[in-house]
Amino acid sequence: MLIYTTKICNRIRYTFNLFFGELMGIDILFTMNAEAFIAHKGIKINYSEQAFGDEIFFCSSNLLFETNIYEQELKFIDYDDNAAFFPVFNKKSCLPFDPFAASFYLVSRYEEYLPYIRDQHGRFSADQSIAYQHYFLKKPLINIWAMKIASIIKKHHPDFNTADRQFRFIPTIDIDCAYAYKLKGIIRSIGGYLKSFRNFEIKEMIERTKVLSGLGKDHFDTYEFQFEMQEKYKLHPIYFILFAGYGNFDKNIPVNNRKFQSLIKMLDDEAELGIHPSFASNENTKTLKHEIESLSKVLNRQITKSRQHFLKIDLPHTYRNLLDLDITDDYTMGYASETGFRASICDSFNFYDLELDIETNLRIHPFAFMEGTLRDYLNIHADKALNHIKPLIDEVKSVNGCFICLWHNESLSNQRRWIGWREVYEEMIKYAVK
């Protein structure tokens, strides 16, 4: 496929390769030569401000031809029951907006480079996003637009076919705290008893005693159930291990505990495993480097996958730090406070560093929801959770995308605040894989 544009630059290459190379499996070439474009007999697209004739023409806006980061004056229109922006007014344009500029704005997380108010953990919150404010957060708009563009091309060229795509389902599990009571060490165990005593939590003190004495099972120990689900439904999950020193927001088992290390090795034997960089490491590259190297030493292999603890992303610095430490795939792209598609896409994509204006090799894998979002942020009870999960799966299935969800070992305990959520997990799996 030949693409005509008045300027071939990094943003143009990145965006058109995302649409045609990644989502459609089509090889593309670019030209700035109008005569060569007009003479071309194969499939061709004109992405500029002016059509030549009756070719496939998408009127361009300025965003992809810029190199700096500006506050964009976004204007929204309704298109196919969804919001669209970067409207164009050339009647020959195949769409009334520029889907390539809009998609680049969304997938590059352009708005997260602009000034915003950080939440209590220093994050960009969902309610500040245009996807939330214009009611398309639950839609993988880029995938939807890609399918629309493919249908437009097929109308002009009936023999045009895109690559076959299959829906994929990847459950991921964060191990923030491998056990509620076990392996914490004497000082933390005593502290736990004192806290329970102050709060008159007698049942918890009894439970802790049973677990520590070997007479009861730790309710965070849900690994047998996880392996059962994995085998029953032929799943290929990914685990992310918090492997860090103790801190206000980082409270996993001490990293030098041999039994904890044995658990990690067992998980690595059963599934893929990556690092869950600590909250503290987000602003300290030395800490991040130490955590990755420590986990790598335990597993005796290179660590290439990651997801940030507390889903804390500070663009572009968080991703640059991961790149510097040879992380190739990150699974943090999602919100803590809302479900949906943070980058408006349900397939993986390469991180584009807007400040440097270059495409990188860091692969971003967006997730659609976290169980803690439903339970803790949105106050959704277990018996209503599937009403929020199934529509997200449907959206991803409709575009043959990849559905990634985020759970924790704690939430599969079926105890305390997570009563009923184990059933939600299995029903979600059944719905996804059927």
C-alpha positions as CSV (number, residue, x, y, z in Angstrom):
1,M,0.0,0.0,0.0
2,L,1.3,3.4,-0.9
3,I,0.8,6.4,1.4
4,Y,1.1,9.9,0.1
5,T,1.9,12.7,2.6
6,T,3.5,16.0,2.3
7,K,6.1,15.2,5.0
8,I,7.5,11.8,6.1
9,C,8.4,12.1,9.8
10,N,8.5,9.9,12.9
11,R,4.9,10.5,13.9
12,I,3.6,9.7,10.5
13,R,5.7,6.5,10.3
14,Y,4.7,5.4,13.8
15,T,0.9,6.0,13.4
16,F,0.5,4.5,9.9
17,N,2.5,1.5,10.9
18,L,0.3,1.0,14.0
19,F,-2.8,1.1,11.8
20,F,-1.7,-0.8,8.8
21,G,1.4,-2.8,9.9
22,E,0.3,-3.8,13.4
23,L,-3.5,-3.9,13.3
24,M,-4.0,-5.0,9.7
25,G,-0.8,-6.8,8.8
26,I,-0.3,-4.7,5.6
27,D,3.1,-3.6,4.3
28,I,3.2,0.2,3.5
29,L,5.4,2.6,1.6
30,F,5.5,6.4,1.8
31,T,5.9,9.0,-0.9
32,M,6.0,12.7,-1.1
33,N,6.0,12.6,-4.9
34,A,2.5,13.5,-6.0
35,E,3.1,12.4,-9.6
36,A,4.3,9.0,-8.5
37,F,1.3,8.6,-6.2
38,I,-1.2,9.5,-9.0
39,A,0.5,7.1,-11.4
40,H,0.5,4.2,-8.8
41,K,-1.9,1.5,-9.9
42,G,-2.2,-0.4,-6.6
43,I,-3.9,0.4,-3.3
44,K,-3.0,3.9,-2.2
45,I,-4.1,6.5,0.4
46,N,-3.7,10.2,0.3
47,Y,-3.1,11.8,3.7
48,S,-2.8,15.5,3.1
49,E,-5.0,18.6,3.0
50,Q,-6.0,18.2,-0.7
51,A,-7.4,15.3,-2.7
52,F,-6.1,14.7,-6.2
53,G,-9.1,12.9,-7.6
54,D,-11.2,10.0,-6.5
55,E,-8.5,8.2,-4.5
56,I,-8.9,7.2,-0.9
57,F,-8.4,10.5,0.8
58,F,-8.1,11.3,4.5
59,C,-7.8,15.0,5.1
60,S,-4.9,15.6,7.5
61,S,-4.7,17.9,10.5
62,N,-1.4,19.3,11.8
63,L,-0.6,17.1,14.8
64,L,1.4,14.4,13.0
65,F,3.5,17.0,11.2
66,E,4.5,18.7,14.4
67,T,7.6,17.8,16.5
68,N,6.9,19.7,19.8
69,I,4.3,19.2,22.5
70,Y,1.6,21.9,22.6
71,E,-1.7,22.4,24.3
72,Q,-4.1,21.2,21.6
73,E,-7.5,22.9,21.1
74,L,-9.5,19.7,20.8
75,K,-12.9,19.9,19.1
76,F,-15.2,16.9,19.4
77,I,-17.9,15.5,17.0
78,D,-20.1,12.5,17.2
79,Y,-19.2,9.7,14.8
80,D,-20.8,6.2,14.8
81,D,-22.1,6.8,18.3
82,N,-18.7,7.6,19.7
83,A,-16.8,10.8,20.2
84,A,-14.2,11.7,17.6
85,F,-11.8,14.7,17.5
86,F,-9.6,16.6,15.1
87,P,-12.5,17.3,12.8
88,V,-11.8,18.1,9.1
89,F,-14.0,20.0,6.7
90,N,-13.0,18.8,3.3
91,K,-16.0,17.0,1.9
92,K,-13.8,14.6,-0.1
93,S,-12.3,13.2,3.1
94,C,-13.4,9.6,3.8
95,L,-14.1,10.5,7.4
96,P,-15.2,13.8,9.0
97,F,-12.2,13.7,11.3
98,D,-8.6,12.8,11.2
99,P,-8.4,9.3,12.8
100,F,-4.6,9.1,12.5
101,A,-4.0,12.3,14.5
102,A,-6.7,11.4,17.0
103,S,-5.2,7.9,17.4
104,F,-1.7,9.3,17.9
105,Y,-2.9,11.7,20.5
106,L,-4.5,8.8,22.4
107,V,-1.9,6.1,22.0
108,S,1.1,8.4,22.7
109,R,-0.7,9.6,25.9
110,Y,-0.2,13.2,24.7
111,E,-2.4,14.6,27.4
112,E,-0.2,13.0,30.1
113,Y,2.7,15.2,28.9
114,L,0.6,18.4,29.5
115,P,0.1,19.9,32.9
116,Y,-2.3,18.0,35.1
117,I,-3.2,17.6,38.8
118,R,-1.6,14.5,40.2
119,D,-3.7,12.2,42.5
120,Q,-2.5,11.2,46.0
121,H,0.0,8.8,44.6
122,G,1.3,11.2,42.0
123,R,-0.6,9.6,39.1
124,F,-2.6,10.9,36.1
125,S,-6.1,10.0,37.1
126,A,-8.8,8.7,34.8
127,D,-11.2,11.5,35.3
128,Q,-8.7,14.0,33.8
129,S,-8.6,12.0,30.5
130,I,-10.6,13.0,27.4
131,A,-11.7,9.4,27.1
132,Y,-13.4,9.6,30.5
133,Q,-14.8,13.1,30.0
134,H,-16.2,12.3,26.5
135,Y,-17.5,8.8,27.5
136,F,-15.3,6.6,25.3
137,L,-13.0,5.1,28.0
138,K,-14.8,1.8,27.7
139,K,-14.2,1.6,23.9
140,P,-11.0,0.6,22.1
141,L,-11.5,3.4,19.7
142,I,-8.3,2.9,17.8
143,N,-9.2,-0.7,17.0
144,I,-12.7,0.4,16.0
145,W,-11.3,3.1,13.7
146,A,-8.9,0.6,12.2
147,M,-11.7,-1.7,11.2
148,K,-13.6,1.3,9.7
149,I,-10.6,2.3,7.6
150,A,-10.2,-1.3,6.4
151,S,-13.8,-1.4,5.3
152,I,-13.4,1.9,3.4
153,I,-10.4,0.5,1.6
154,K,-12.3,-2.7,0.8
155,K,-15.1,-0.7,-0.8
156,H,-12.5,0.8,-3.2
157,H,-10.6,-2.5,-3.6
158,P,-12.7,-5.6,-3.1
159,D,-9.7,-7.9,-3.2
160,F,-8.2,-6.1,-0.2
161,N,-7.8,-8.3,2.9
162,T,-6.2,-7.7,6.2
163,A,-4.3,-10.3,8.3
164,D,-6.5,-12.8,10.3
165,R,-6.8,-11.7,13.9
166,Q,-7.9,-13.8,16.8
167,F,-9.2,-12.7,20.2
168,R,-6.7,-13.4,22.9
169,F,-7.1,-13.5,26.7
170,I,-4.3,-13.0,29.1
171,P,-5.0,-13.0,32.9
172,T,-2.3,-11.3,34.9
173,I,-1.7,-11.5,38.7
174,D,0.2,-9.1,40.8
175,I,1.9,-10.5,43.9
176,D,2.0,-7.4,46.2
177,C,2.1,-9.6,49.3
178,A,2.6,-13.3,48.8
179,Y,1.2,-14.2,52.3
180,A,-0.9,-12.3,54.8
181,Y,0.9,-13.8,57.9
182,K,3.6,-16.3,56.8
183,L,7.3,-15.4,56.3
184,K,6.9,-11.8,57.5
185,G,9.6,-12.2,60.2
186,I,9.4,-11.7,64.0
187,I,9.2,-7.9,64.1
188,R,6.5,-7.6,61.5
189,S,4.5,-10.5,63.1
190,I,4.7,-8.8,66.5
191,G,3.6,-5.6,65.0
192,G,0.6,-7.3,63.4
193,Y,-0.4,-8.8,66.7
194,L,-0.2,-5.3,68.4
195,K,-2.2,-3.7,65.6
196,S,-4.9,-6.4,65.9
197,F,-4.9,-6.0,69.7
198,R,-5.4,-2.2,69.5
199,N,-8.3,-2.7,67.1
200,F,-9.9,-5.5,69.1
201,E,-9.5,-7.8,66.1
202,I,-9.4,-11.0,68.2
203,K,-10.4,-13.3,65.3
204,E,-7.5,-12.0,63.3
205,M,-5.1,-12.7,66.1
206,I,-6.4,-16.3,66.4
207,E,-6.1,-16.7,62.6
208,R,-2.5,-15.4,62.6
209,T,-1.6,-17.8,65.4
210,K,-3.1,-20.8,63.5
211,V,-1.2,-19.9,60.4
212,L,2.1,-19.3,62.1
213,S,1.8,-22.5,64.1
214,G,1.0,-24.5,61.0
215,L,-2.6,-25.3,62.0
216,G,-4.3,-23.0,59.4
217,K,-3.8,-21.9,55.8
218,D,-2.8,-18.3,55.0
219,H,-5.7,-16.8,53.1
220,F,-3.3,-15.0,50.6
221,D,-2.1,-18.5,49.6
222,T,-4.3,-19.0,46.6
223,Y,-1.7,-20.5,44.3
224,E,-3.2,-23.9,44.2
225,F,-6.5,-22.5,43.0
226,Q,-4.7,-20.4,40.4
227,F,-2.9,-23.4,39.0
228,E,-6.2,-25.3,38.9
229,M,-7.8,-22.5,36.8
230,Q,-4.7,-22.4,34.6
231,E,-4.9,-26.1,33.8
232,K,-8.7,-26.3,33.6
233,Y,-9.0,-23.4,31.1
234,K,-5.6,-23.7,29.3
235,L,-4.6,-20.3,30.5
236,H,-1.2,-18.6,30.0
237,P,-1.1,-16.1,32.9
238,I,1.7,-13.6,33.7
239,Y,2.7,-12.9,37.3
240,F,4.4,-9.7,38.5
241,I,6.4,-10.0,41.7
242,L,7.0,-7.2,44.1
243,F,10.6,-7.9,45.1
244,A,11.6,-4.9,47.1
245,G,12.7,-3.7,50.5
246,Y,10.0,-2.8,53.1
247,G,8.3,0.6,52.7
248,N,5.1,2.5,53.3
249,F,3.6,1.1,50.1
250,D,5.9,-1.9,49.5
251,K,5.1,-4.7,52.0
252,N,5.9,-8.1,50.4
253,I,7.9,-10.9,52.0
254,P,11.6,-10.1,52.7
255,V,13.4,-10.7,49.5
256,N,16.1,-12.9,51.1
257,N,13.6,-15.3,52.5
258,R,14.4,-18.7,51.0
259,K,10.8,-19.9,51.1
260,F,9.6,-16.8,49.3
261,Q,12.3,-17.3,46.7
262,S,11.1,-21.0,46.3
263,L,7.5,-19.7,45.7
264,I,8.8,-17.4,43.0
265,K,10.7,-20.2,41.3
266,M,7.6,-22.4,41.4
267,L,5.5,-19.6,39.8
268,D,8.2,-19.2,37.2
269,D,7.9,-22.9,36.4
270,E,4.1,-22.7,35.9
271,A,3.7,-19.3,34.1
272,E,5.5,-16.3,32.8
273,L,6.9,-14.0,35.4
274,G,8.0,-10.3,35.5
275,I,9.0,-7.7,38.0
276,H,6.5,-5.5,39.9
277,P,8.7,-2.4,40.5
278,S,8.1,-1.0,43.9
279,F,6.5,2.3,44.6
280,A,9.8,3.6,45.9
281,S,11.6,2.6,42.7
282,N,9.5,4.9,40.5
283,E,11.6,7.9,41.5
284,N,14.9,6.0,42.2
285,T,16.6,4.3,39.2
286,K,19.2,2.7,41.5
287,T,16.4,1.0,43.5
288,L,14.7,-0.1,40.3
289,K,18.0,-1.6,39.0
290,H,18.6,-3.4,42.3
291,E,15.1,-4.9,42.3
292,I,15.4,-6.2,38.7
293,E,18.9,-7.6,39.3
294,S,17.8,-9.3,42.5
295,L,14.9,-11.0,40.9
296,S,17.0,-12.0,37.9
297,K,19.5,-13.6,40.3
298,V,16.9,-15.7,42.0
299,L,15.5,-16.9,38.7
300,N,18.9,-17.1,37.0
301,R,17.6,-15.4,33.9
302,Q,17.0,-11.9,32.5
303,I,13.8,-10.1,33.5
304,T,12.0,-8.5,30.5
305,K,8.5,-7.9,31.7
306,S,7.2,-5.4,34.3
307,R,4.1,-3.7,35.8
308,Q,4.5,-0.7,38.1
309,H,3.3,-1.1,41.7
310,F,0.2,1.2,42.3
311,L,0.1,1.5,38.5
312,K,2.3,4.6,38.8
313,I,3.5,6.0,35.4
314,D,5.3,9.3,35.0
315,L,5.7,9.8,31.3
316,P,8.2,9.6,29.8
317,H,10.5,8.9,32.7
318,T,9.0,5.7,34.0
319,Y,9.3,4.0,30.6
320,R,12.7,5.5,29.9
321,N,14.0,3.9,33.1
322,L,12.6,0.5,32.0
323,L,14.2,0.8,28.6
324,D,17.6,1.6,30.2
325,L,17.3,-1.6,32.2
326,D,16.4,-3.8,29.3
327,I,12.7,-4.3,30.1
328,T,11.1,-5.1,26.8
329,D,7.4,-5.3,27.8
330,D,5.3,-3.3,30.3
331,Y,1.8,-4.0,31.5
332,T,1.0,-0.9,33.5
333,M,-1.2,0.9,30.9
334,G,-4.5,1.2,32.7
335,Y,-6.2,3.2,35.5
336,A,-6.6,2.3,39.1
337,S,-9.8,4.4,39.5
338,E,-11.7,3.4,36.4
339,T,-12.0,0.4,34.1
340,G,-11.5,0.7,30.4
341,F,-8.8,1.5,27.8
342,R,-6.3,4.2,29.0
343,A,-4.7,4.5,25.5
344,S,-8.0,3.7,23.7
345,I,-6.5,0.5,22.2
346,C,-6.7,-3.1,23.3
347,D,-3.6,-4.4,21.5
348,S,0.0,-3.9,22.4
349,F,2.0,-1.1,20.9
350,N,5.4,0.5,21.0
351,F,5.9,3.4,23.4
352,Y,6.4,6.6,21.6
353,D,8.5,9.1,23.5
354,L,6.9,12.4,22.8
355,E,9.6,14.5,24.3
356,L,12.3,12.9,22.1
357,D,9.8,12.5,19.3
358,I,10.8,8.9,18.6
359,E,9.3,5.4,18.6
360,T,11.0,3.1,21.1
361,N,11.3,-0.7,21.4
362,L,9.4,-0.8,24.7
363,R,6.2,-2.8,24.1
364,I,3.1,-1.5,26.0
365,H,0.4,-4.1,26.9
366,P,-2.8,-2.3,28.0
367,F,-5.1,-4.0,30.5
368,A,-8.9,-3.4,30.6
369,F,-9.7,-3.6,34.3
370,M,-8.3,-4.4,37.7
371,E,-10.5,-6.2,40.3
372,G,-9.5,-3.6,42.9
373,T,-10.9,-0.8,40.7
374,L,-14.3,-2.5,40.9
375,R,-14.1,-3.4,44.6
376,D,-12.3,-0.5,46.1
377,Y,-12.7,2.5,43.8
378,L,-16.2,2.0,42.4
379,N,-17.6,0.0,45.3
380,I,-19.0,-2.7,43.1
381,H,-20.2,-5.8,44.9
382,A,-19.1,-9.2,43.7
383,D,-22.6,-10.1,42.5
384,K,-22.5,-7.1,40.2
385,A,-18.9,-7.3,39.0
386,L,-19.6,-9.3,35.9
387,N,-22.0,-6.6,34.6
388,H,-18.9,-4.4,34.3
389,I,-16.5,-7.0,33.1
390,K,-18.4,-8.7,30.4
391,P,-19.1,-5.6,28.3
392,L,-15.3,-4.9,28.2
393,I,-14.7,-8.5,27.0
394,D,-17.4,-8.0,24.4
395,E,-15.7,-4.8,23.2
396,V,-12.3,-6.6,22.8
397,K,-13.9,-9.6,21.1
398,S,-15.7,-7.3,18.6
399,V,-12.3,-6.1,17.3
400,N,-10.4,-9.4,17.8
401,G,-8.1,-7.8,20.2
402,C,-6.3,-8.8,23.3
403,F,-8.1,-8.8,26.7
404,I,-5.8,-8.4,29.7
405,C,-7.1,-8.3,33.2
406,L,-5.4,-7.6,36.5
407,W,-6.0,-9.6,39.7
408,H,-4.1,-10.2,42.9
409,N,-3.5,-13.4,44.9
410,E,-5.3,-11.9,47.8
411,S,-8.6,-11.3,45.8
412,L,-8.8,-15.0,45.0
413,S,-9.0,-15.9,48.7
414,N,-12.8,-15.8,48.8
415,Q,-12.5,-14.4,52.3
416,R,-13.2,-11.1,54.1
417,R,-13.5,-8.2,51.7
418,W,-13.0,-10.6,48.8
419,I,-15.9,-13.0,49.5
420,G,-17.5,-13.9,46.2
421,W,-14.7,-12.7,44.0
422,R,-13.2,-16.1,43.3
423,E,-16.4,-17.0,41.6
424,V,-16.2,-13.7,39.6
425,Y,-12.7,-14.7,38.5
426,E,-13.8,-18.1,37.1
427,E,-17.0,-16.8,35.5
428,M,-14.9,-14.1,33.8
429,I,-12.5,-16.8,32.5
430,K,-15.5,-18.9,31.2
431,Y,-16.9,-15.9,29.4
432,A,-13.6,-14.9,27.9
433,V,-12.6,-18.4,26.6
434,K,-15.9,-19.7,25.4
